[in-house]
């Protein structure tokens, strides 16, 4: 237990307004001295403001042409300044605070290193919504998840018998971390990379989880070759279904049969 008076709790409000927040996350928001909020929809931000008298938006730290690394550093500094001032600080983030979220992970780590109590609460993420909305069970044939730009910048091994999920595809291939909109030329590169494993006409899905109950999720189905002309946002995720069957490992099966008499 830390002897420092300040503390930090990073929580998630889930994806859909009011539908996904858990009681522990709500309690942290309501009981904090100051709440920093980073969500994708202004209505969600207003909803969080209704839970605490001191709610401060982290969105103004973003800027077109400004590296996101600078934005994240400034957000972390803003939160830790209040922690070091002895306040109970809550960071309320869109979705899950630990999924594709640099700021909560880094802020919690730095607060702990400085001797402050810091925790992260699990929450409903876009991945959770994806499985429900698209009817995908990751236990059936498996799922591979990559950040889209990382997938492009590094050599990754693709299993085409499993689902491939590429996050943040709307800014895929941006090495500057400054873009907030898609680039068709960069998406052409991504499609070319995927075409080494998948047919041009293979159906893929552009997915976006719902942020408002009445809006519903987005699931745009299109051929892989049509991706560069599709309308993408920062919230877009690319889901590539399998294009080949799973191949049985006969050697392992034979070993297991030999180890378990009676199974045939």
C-alpha atoms as a printed R data frame, in Angstrom:
    type eleno elety resid chain resno       x       y       z
1   ATOM     1    CA   UNK     A     1   0.000   0.000   0.000
2   ATOM     2    CA   UNK     A     2   1.436   3.369  -1.005
3   ATOM     3    CA   UNK     A     3   1.942   6.107   1.570
4   ATOM     4    CA   UNK     A     4   1.418   8.758  -1.117
5   ATOM     5    CA   UNK     A     5  -1.976  10.469  -0.921
6   ATOM     6    CA   UNK     A     6  -2.635  10.737  -4.653
7   ATOM     7    CA   UNK     A     7  -3.973   7.814  -6.666
8   ATOM     8    CA   UNK     A     8  -4.909   6.878 -10.210
9   ATOM     9    CA   UNK     A     9  -7.639   4.599 -11.549
10  ATOM    10    CA   UNK     A    10  -7.927   4.048 -15.298
11  ATOM    11    CA   UNK     A    11 -11.339   2.677 -16.248
12  ATOM    12    CA   UNK     A    12 -13.288   1.981 -19.410
13  ATOM    13    CA   UNK     A    13 -16.811   3.161 -20.142
14  ATOM    14    CA   UNK     A    14 -17.307   0.471 -22.781
15  ATOM    15    CA   UNK     A    15 -18.312   1.097 -26.369
16  ATOM    16    CA   UNK     A    16 -22.023   1.943 -26.258
17  ATOM    17    CA   UNK     A    17 -23.299   4.913 -24.248
18  ATOM    18    CA   UNK     A    18 -24.557   3.782 -20.846
19  ATOM    19    CA   UNK     A    19 -24.782   0.106 -21.788
20  ATOM    20    CA   UNK     A    20 -21.349  -1.252 -20.903
21  ATOM    21    CA   UNK     A    21 -20.068   0.573 -17.838
22  ATOM    22    CA   UNK     A    22 -19.519  -1.626 -14.795
23  ATOM    23    CA   UNK     A    23 -20.222  -0.701 -11.155
24  ATOM    24    CA   UNK     A    24 -16.519  -0.486 -10.239
25  ATOM    25    CA   UNK     A    25 -15.777   1.881 -13.115
26  ATOM    26    CA   UNK     A    26 -18.768   4.041 -12.243
27  ATOM    27    CA   UNK     A    27 -17.692   4.188  -8.589
28  ATOM    28    CA   UNK     A    28 -14.191   5.345  -9.538
29  ATOM    29    CA   UNK     A    29 -15.649   8.102 -11.717
30  ATOM    30    CA   UNK     A    30 -18.134   9.247  -9.091
31  ATOM    31    CA   UNK     A    31 -15.668   9.204  -6.182
32  ATOM    32    CA   UNK     A    32 -12.657  10.805  -7.909
33  ATOM    33    CA   UNK     A    33 -11.485  14.339  -7.167
34  ATOM    34    CA   UNK     A    34 -10.884  14.863 -10.873
35  ATOM    35    CA   UNK     A    35 -11.812  12.786 -13.930
36  ATOM    36    CA   UNK     A    36  -9.958  12.930 -17.238
37  ATOM    37    CA   UNK     A    37 -12.057  11.595 -20.080
38  ATOM    38    CA   UNK     A    38 -11.008  10.353 -23.533
39  ATOM    39    CA   UNK     A    39 -13.956   9.106 -25.574
40  ATOM    40    CA   UNK     A    40 -14.882   9.200 -29.250
41  ATOM    41    CA   UNK     A    41 -18.334  10.775 -28.994
42  ATOM    42    CA   UNK     A    42 -19.248  14.165 -27.421
43  ATOM    43    CA   UNK     A    43 -22.478  12.677 -26.051
44  ATOM    44    CA   UNK     A    44 -20.493  10.069 -24.135
45  ATOM    45    CA   UNK     A    45 -18.318  12.831 -22.710
46  ATOM    46    CA   UNK     A    46 -21.416  14.737 -21.573
47  ATOM    47    CA   UNK     A    47 -22.724  11.558 -19.943
48  ATOM    48    CA   UNK     A    48 -19.476  11.162 -17.964
49  ATOM    49    CA   UNK     A    49 -19.727  14.809 -16.898
50  ATOM    50    CA   UNK     A    50 -23.018  13.945 -15.239
51  ATOM    51    CA   UNK     A    51 -21.225  11.605 -12.819
52  ATOM    52    CA   UNK     A    52 -18.618  14.000 -11.407
53  ATOM    53    CA   UNK     A    53 -18.388  17.804 -10.982
54  ATOM    54    CA   UNK     A    54 -14.764  17.969 -12.226
55  ATOM    55    CA   UNK     A    55 -14.479  16.227 -15.594
56  ATOM    56    CA   UNK     A    56 -11.745  17.350 -17.990
57  ATOM    57    CA   UNK     A    57 -11.564  16.280 -21.625
58  ATOM    58    CA   UNK     A    58  -8.328  14.902 -23.047
59  ATOM    59    CA   UNK     A    59  -9.515  15.408 -26.633
60  ATOM    60    CA   UNK     A    60  -8.034  18.944 -27.001
61  ATOM    61    CA   UNK     A    61  -4.556  17.413 -26.815
62  ATOM    62    CA   UNK     A    62  -5.089  15.929 -30.274
63  ATOM    63    CA   UNK     A    63  -4.293  18.029 -33.328
64  ATOM    64    CA   UNK     A    64  -4.019  17.511 -37.088
65  ATOM    65    CA   UNK     A    65  -0.350  17.323 -37.987
66  ATOM    66    CA   UNK     A    66   0.657  16.781 -34.354
67  ATOM    67    CA   UNK     A    67   2.402  13.457 -33.602
68  ATOM    68    CA   UNK     A    68   0.247  11.249 -31.426
69  ATOM    69    CA   UNK     A    69   3.329  10.467 -29.344
70  ATOM    70    CA   UNK     A    70   3.358  14.124 -28.226
71  ATOM    71    CA   UNK     A    71  -0.377  14.001 -27.547
72  ATOM    72    CA   UNK     A    72  -0.044  10.892 -25.385
73  ATOM    73    CA   UNK     A    73   2.868  12.369 -23.410
74  ATOM    74    CA   UNK     A    74   0.885  15.527 -22.655
75  ATOM    75    CA   UNK     A    75  -2.180  13.537 -21.591
76  ATOM    76    CA   UNK     A    76  -0.109  11.464 -19.190
77  ATOM    77    CA   UNK     A    77   1.530  14.573 -17.749
78  ATOM    78    CA   UNK     A    78  -1.866  16.201 -17.177
79  ATOM    79    CA   UNK     A    79  -3.142  13.183 -15.251
80  ATOM    80    CA   UNK     A    80  -0.004  12.621 -13.185
81  ATOM    81    CA   UNK     A    81   0.225  16.302 -12.251
82  ATOM    82    CA   UNK     A    82  -3.075  15.930 -10.395
83  ATOM    83    CA   UNK     A    83  -2.001  12.617  -8.850
84  ATOM    84    CA   UNK     A    84   1.173  14.249  -7.527
85  ATOM    85    CA   UNK     A    85  -0.980  17.049  -6.117
86  ATOM    86    CA   UNK     A    86  -2.549  14.449  -3.825
87  ATOM    87    CA   UNK     A    87  -5.825  13.954  -5.689
88  ATOM    88    CA   UNK     A    88  -7.783  10.825  -6.460
89  ATOM    89    CA   UNK     A    89  -7.613  10.831 -10.239
90  ATOM    90    CA   UNK     A    90  -9.725   8.753 -12.590
91  ATOM    91    CA   UNK     A    91  -9.011   8.358 -16.287
92  ATOM    92    CA   UNK     A    92 -12.183   7.319 -18.133
93  ATOM    93    CA   UNK     A    93 -11.476   5.888 -21.567
94  ATOM    94    CA   UNK     A    94 -13.484   4.704 -24.532
95  ATOM    95    CA   UNK     A    95 -13.891   0.933 -24.578
96  ATOM    96    CA   UNK     A    96 -11.327  -0.947 -22.506
97  ATOM    97    CA   UNK     A    97  -8.555   1.182 -20.946
98  ATOM    98    CA   UNK     A    98  -5.954  -1.467 -21.712
99  ATOM    99    CA   UNK     A    99  -6.815  -2.230 -25.356
100 ATOM   100    CA   UNK     A   100  -5.099  -0.052 -27.975
101 ATOM   101    CA   UNK     A   101  -4.613   2.574 -25.303
102 ATOM   102    CA   UNK     A   102  -1.082   3.856 -24.718
103 ATOM   103    CA   UNK     A   103  -2.008   6.537 -22.196
104 ATOM   104    CA   UNK     A   104  -3.662   4.377 -19.472
105 ATOM   105    CA   UNK     A   105  -0.921   1.733 -19.525
106 ATOM   106    CA   UNK     A   106   1.879   4.297 -19.372
107 ATOM   107    CA   UNK     A   107   0.148   6.483 -16.783
108 ATOM   108    CA   UNK     A   108  -0.480   3.533 -14.452
109 ATOM   109    CA   UNK     A   109   3.112   2.340 -14.814
110 ATOM   110    CA   UNK     A   110   4.604   5.789 -14.133
111 ATOM   111    CA   UNK     A   111   2.309   6.393 -11.149
112 ATOM   112    CA   UNK     A   112   3.341   3.082  -9.606
113 ATOM   113    CA   UNK     A   113   7.022   3.795 -10.237
114 ATOM   114    CA   UNK     A   114   6.593   7.083  -8.367
115 ATOM   115    CA   UNK     A   115   5.047   5.300  -5.396
116 ATOM   116    CA   UNK     A   116   1.374   6.079  -5.963
117 ATOM   117    CA   UNK     A   117  -1.499   3.636  -5.906
118 ATOM   118    CA   UNK     A   118  -2.605   3.014  -9.499
119 ATOM   119    CA   UNK     A   119  -5.009   0.452 -10.946
120 ATOM   120    CA   UNK     A   120  -6.694  -0.425 -14.215
121 ATOM   121    CA   UNK     A   121 -10.221  -1.834 -14.391
122 ATOM   122    CA   UNK     A   122 -11.242  -4.173 -17.212
123 ATOM   123    CA   UNK     A   123 -14.109  -3.131 -19.493
124 ATOM   124    CA   UNK     A   124 -16.001  -3.970 -22.689
125 ATOM   125    CA   UNK     A   125 -13.803  -3.391 -25.736
126 ATOM   126    CA   UNK     A   126 -14.446  -3.156 -29.474
127 ATOM   127    CA   UNK     A   127 -13.163  -6.723 -29.735
128 ATOM   128    CA   UNK     A   128 -15.914  -7.943 -27.415
129 ATOM   129    CA   UNK     A   129 -18.529  -6.125 -29.490
130 ATOM   130    CA   UNK     A   130 -17.038  -7.459 -32.723
131 ATOM   131    CA   UNK     A   131 -17.531 -11.073 -31.675
132 ATOM   132    CA   UNK     A   132 -21.168 -10.424 -30.731
133 ATOM   133    CA   UNK     A   133 -22.092  -8.197 -33.678
134 ATOM   134    CA   UNK     A   134 -20.467 -10.319 -36.390
135 ATOM   135    CA   UNK     A   135 -21.278 -13.690 -34.851
136 ATOM   136    CA   UNK     A   136 -17.650 -14.776 -34.606
137 ATOM   137    CA   UNK     A   137 -16.512 -17.276 -31.974
138 ATOM   138    CA   UNK     A   138 -12.699 -17.033 -31.683
139 ATOM   139    CA   UNK     A   139 -12.647 -20.587 -30.376
140 ATOM   140    CA   UNK     A   140 -13.993 -22.079 -33.625
141 ATOM   141    CA   UNK     A   141 -11.066 -21.520 -36.011
142 ATOM   142    CA   UNK     A   142  -9.042 -18.924 -34.086
143 ATOM   143    CA   UNK     A   143  -8.358 -15.203 -34.490
144 ATOM   144    CA   UNK     A   144  -5.185 -13.253 -35.209
145 ATOM   145    CA   UNK     A   145  -5.153  -9.616 -34.107
146 ATOM   146    CA   UNK     A   146  -2.687  -6.964 -35.267
147 ATOM   147    CA   UNK     A   147  -2.555  -3.198 -35.367
148 ATOM   148    CA   UNK     A   148  -2.775  -2.457 -39.103
149 ATOM   149    CA   UNK     A   149   0.356  -0.316 -39.432
150 ATOM   150    CA   UNK     A   150   2.408  -2.718 -37.328
151 ATOM   151    CA   UNK     A   151   1.178  -5.527 -39.561
152 ATOM   152    CA   UNK     A   152   2.520  -3.604 -42.567
153 ATOM   153    CA   UNK     A   153   5.846  -2.535 -41.050
154 ATOM   154    CA   UNK     A   154   6.888  -5.975 -39.766
155 ATOM   155    CA   UNK     A   155   6.902  -9.459 -41.241
156 ATOM   156    CA   UNK     A   156   4.031 -11.380 -39.660
157 ATOM   157    CA   UNK     A   157   3.005 -14.974 -40.319
158 ATOM   158    CA   UNK     A   158  -0.636 -15.190 -41.444
159 ATOM   159    CA   UNK     A   159  -2.744 -18.291 -40.847
160 ATOM   160    CA   UNK     A   160  -5.389 -18.073 -43.574
161 ATOM   161    CA   UNK     A   161  -7.480 -20.782 -41.885
162 ATOM   162    CA   UNK     A   162  -8.219 -18.364 -39.010
163 ATOM   163    CA   UNK     A   163  -9.799 -14.903 -38.864
164 ATOM   164    CA   UNK     A   164  -7.411 -11.991 -39.351
165 ATOM   165    CA   UNK     A   165  -8.378  -8.774 -37.531
166 ATOM   166    CA   UNK     A   166  -6.523  -5.554 -38.334
167 ATOM   167    CA   UNK     A   167  -7.196  -2.660 -35.953
168 ATOM   168    CA   UNK     A   168  -7.002   1.055 -36.842
169 ATOM   169    CA   UNK     A   169  -7.099   0.248 -40.551
170 ATOM   170    CA   UNK     A   170  -8.318   3.779 -41.312
171 ATOM   171    CA   UNK     A   171  -4.789   5.111 -40.720
172 ATOM   172    CA   UNK     A   172  -2.930   1.992 -41.845
173 ATOM   173    CA   UNK     A   173   0.630   2.571 -42.998
174 ATOM   174    CA   UNK     A   174   1.072   6.044 -41.486
175 ATOM   175    CA   UNK     A   175   4.653   6.210 -40.130
176 ATOM   176    CA   UNK     A   176   4.260   9.791 -38.881
177 ATOM   177    CA   UNK     A   177   1.483   9.088 -36.339
178 ATOM   178    CA   UNK     A   178  -0.010  12.400 -37.449
179 ATOM   179    CA   UNK     A   179  -2.839  11.360 -39.765
180 ATOM   180    CA   UNK     A   180  -6.505  11.254 -38.780
181 ATOM   181    CA   UNK     A   181  -7.869  10.214 -42.175
182 ATOM   182    CA   UNK     A   182  -7.303   7.407 -44.639
183 ATOM   183    CA   UNK     A   183  -4.786   7.411 -47.480
184 ATOM   184    CA   UNK     A   184  -5.857   5.325 -50.495
185 ATOM   185    CA   UNK     A   185  -2.257   4.866 -51.644
186 ATOM   186    CA   UNK     A   186  -1.259   3.385 -48.271
187 ATOM   187    CA   UNK     A   187  -4.316   1.149 -48.321
188 ATOM   188    CA   UNK     A   188  -3.230  -0.078 -51.752
189 ATOM   189    CA   UNK     A   189  -0.001  -1.244 -50.114
190 ATOM   190    CA   UNK     A   190  -1.965  -3.073 -47.419
191 ATOM   191    CA   UNK     A   191  -4.187  -4.759 -49.995
192 ATOM   192    CA   UNK     A   192  -1.137  -5.799 -52.018
193 ATOM   193    CA   UNK     A   193   0.342  -7.347 -48.886
194 ATOM   194    CA   UNK     A   194  -2.859  -9.255 -48.150
195 ATOM   195    CA   UNK     A   195  -3.220 -10.319 -51.785
196 ATOM   196    CA   UNK     A   196  -0.166 -12.529 -51.326
197 ATOM   197    CA   UNK     A   197  -2.380 -14.748 -49.157
198 ATOM   198    CA   UNK     A   198  -5.993 -13.944 -50.077
199 ATOM   199    CA   UNK     A   199  -7.893 -13.726 -53.404
200 ATOM   200    CA   UNK     A   200  -8.700 -10.230 -54.708
201 ATOM   201    CA   UNK     A   201 -12.441 -10.967 -54.500
202 ATOM   202    CA   UNK     A   202 -12.248 -12.480 -51.007
203 ATOM   203    CA   UNK     A   203 -14.973 -10.872 -48.878
204 ATOM   204    CA   UNK     A   204 -13.737  -8.775 -45.960
205 ATOM   205    CA   UNK     A   205 -15.636  -6.741 -43.379
206 ATOM   206    CA   UNK     A   206 -15.079  -3.151 -42.270
207 ATOM   207    CA   UNK     A   207 -16.400  -3.112 -38.702
208 ATOM   208    CA   UNK     A   208 -17.186  -0.279 -36.278
209 ATOM   209    CA   UNK     A   209 -18.815  -0.843 -32.886
210 ATOM   210    CA   UNK     A   210 -21.849   1.229 -31.929
211 ATOM   211    CA   UNK     A   211 -21.244   4.187 -29.621
212 ATOM   212    CA   UNK     A   212 -24.916   5.164 -29.299
213 ATOM   213    CA   UNK     A   213 -27.702   2.642 -28.568
214 ATOM   214    CA   UNK     A   214 -29.900   3.866 -31.419
215 ATOM   215    CA   UNK     A   215 -27.114   3.942 -34.017
216 ATOM   216    CA   UNK     A   216 -26.153   0.288 -34.302
217 ATOM   217    CA   UNK     A   217 -22.825  -1.102 -35.420
218 ATOM   218    CA   UNK     A   218 -21.322  -0.885 -38.910
219 ATOM   219    CA   UNK     A   219 -20.454  -4.029 -40.887
220 ATOM   220    CA   UNK     A   220 -19.544  -3.158 -44.471
221 ATOM   221    CA   UNK     A   221 -18.874  -6.295 -46.528
222 ATOM   222    CA   UNK     A   222 -16.779  -5.814 -49.654
223 ATOM   223    CA   UNK     A   223 -14.124  -7.565 -51.734
224 ATOM   224    CA   UNK     A   224 -10.569  -7.171 -50.502
225 ATOM   225    CA   UNK     A   225  -9.590  -5.265 -53.645
226 ATOM   226    CA   UNK     A   226 -12.260  -2.646 -52.880
227 ATOM   227    CA   UNK     A   227 -10.809  -1.636 -49.507
228 ATOM   228    CA   UNK     A   228  -8.890   1.481 -50.698
229 ATOM   229    CA   UNK     A   229 -12.123   3.082 -51.954
230 ATOM   230    CA   UNK     A   230 -14.185   2.267 -48.852
231 ATOM   231    CA   UNK     A   231 -15.047   5.023 -46.359
232 ATOM   232    CA   UNK     A   232 -12.923   4.401 -43.268
233 ATOM   233    CA   UNK     A   233 -12.582   6.199 -39.942
234 ATOM   234    CA   UNK     A   234 -10.266   6.023 -36.944
235 ATOM   235    CA   UNK     A   235 -12.717   3.524 -35.454
236 ATOM   236    CA   UNK     A   236 -12.650   1.156 -38.446
237 ATOM   237    CA   UNK     A   237 -11.430  -2.409 -37.999
238 ATOM   238    CA   UNK     A   238 -10.796  -4.805 -40.881
239 ATOM   239    CA   UNK     A   239 -11.957  -8.392 -40.432
240 ATOM   240    CA   UNK     A   240 -10.631 -10.915 -42.943
241 ATOM   241    CA   UNK     A   241 -12.458 -14.271 -42.735
242 ATOM   242    CA   UNK     A   242 -10.582 -17.520 -43.419
243 ATOM   243    CA   UNK     A   243  -9.956 -18.479 -47.033
244 ATOM   244    CA   UNK     A   244  -8.585 -21.976 -46.422
245 ATOM   245    CA   UNK     A   245  -9.456 -24.943 -44.184
246 ATOM   246    CA   UNK     A   246  -7.497 -25.977 -41.127
247 ATOM   247    CA   UNK     A   247  -4.921 -28.682 -41.927
248 ATOM   248    CA   UNK     A   248  -4.886 -31.649 -39.526
249 ATOM   249    CA   UNK     A   249  -1.573 -32.376 -37.817
250 ATOM   250    CA   UNK     A   250  -1.504 -36.119 -38.400
251 ATOM   251    CA   UNK     A   251   1.823 -36.633 -36.609
252 ATOM   252    CA   UNK     A   252   0.560 -35.113 -33.360
253 ATOM   253    CA   UNK     A   253  -2.742 -36.958 -33.638
254 ATOM   254    CA   UNK     A   254  -0.877 -40.252 -34.026
255 ATOM   255    CA   UNK     A   255   1.287 -39.531 -30.962
256 ATOM   256    CA   UNK     A   256  -1.770 -38.717 -28.860
257 ATOM   257    CA   UNK     A   257  -3.562 -41.873 -30.008
258 ATOM   258    CA   UNK     A   258  -0.503 -43.897 -28.988
259 ATOM   259    CA   UNK     A   259  -0.494 -42.237 -25.553
260 ATOM   260    CA   UNK     A   260  -4.228 -42.816 -24.938
261 ATOM   261    CA   UNK     A   261  -5.126 -46.475 -25.586
262 ATOM   262    CA   UNK     A   262  -8.791 -47.064 -26.190
263 ATOM   263    CA   UNK     A   263  -9.393 -43.897 -28.212
264 ATOM   264    CA   UNK     A   264  -8.879 -45.762 -31.470
